[in-house]
């Protein structure tokens, strides 16, 4: 399954619209948000190289780490699957 960021964004926008939420509502609920501007040293460099499988694939390394930590759900899908499934339950 290839990632579909535009599709996921549209799903989230649809959920927010259906619930009548706006960015002003989020600002009011969460207060002013402060973002980190110094992201120079943040990343996943080394994760794929340090997982011991030697293939250098970040996705595979991430899944291997989740598996080792007991956090991998083999039936897991995409965020869109989660959102659409919860919308059908209502």
N, C-alpha and C positions, 0 to 999 in steps of 0.2 A: 504494500500500500504506500503510495507516495503522498507526502504532505501536501495539503491544499490550504495554504494560509488564507487566501482570499475567501474560500468557502467557509472556513471556520469563523472568520471575521463577520461575514454576512449572517451566520447563525447567531453569533453573539448579539449583533445589532438587532436581529429579529426578536430575540428574547427580551432585550432591553426595551424595544419599542412596544412589544406586547404587554409588558408590565408597566408601561408608561414612564419608564425611567429616562432621565436626561443626565448630562454631565453635571448640571447644577445640583441635581439630587445626590449624586455621588459625592460632590464636594461638600455638601451640607452634612451628609452622613459620616464622611470620613475625615472631614477637616482639611486644612491645607496640607498638601503632600509635598514633601521635600525629596528630591531625587539626588542620587549620588552623581556627581559630575566627573569624578576621577575613576574611570573604568579602564585605565591603561593596563592594570595588572590583574584584571578579572578575565577568566576564560577557562576553557577546558583543555588547554595545552597540557600534554603529558598524560591525560587520562587514557587515551587510546594506546599510548606507548607503554604505559606502566601496568597494563592489565595482564600481561604475561602471555597473551595469545599471539602477539607479534604482527597482527595484520594491520594495525594502525587505523582501524575503522571506529570512529567515535560512537556510532550507534550501537555497534556490537559491544564495545567496551562498556557503554552505559548500561545496556541490558545485562551484561555479565556482572556488573557491580550490584545492580538491583537484585539479581538472582542470588548472589552471595549473601546479601543482607536480608533475604527473605521477603523482599518487597515487590517482586515481579509477579504480575498477574498475567498468566499466559492467555487468558480470554480477553484481555484488555483491548480496547479499540482506540478510536480517536476521540478528541474532545467533542467533535460534532456528534459522534455516536452517543456520548454521555448526555449531551444537551438534548438531542432529539428524543432519546429514550425517556428522559425525565419529563419531557413535554407530552409524550404519549400517555404517560401514567396518569396525568391529571384528568 
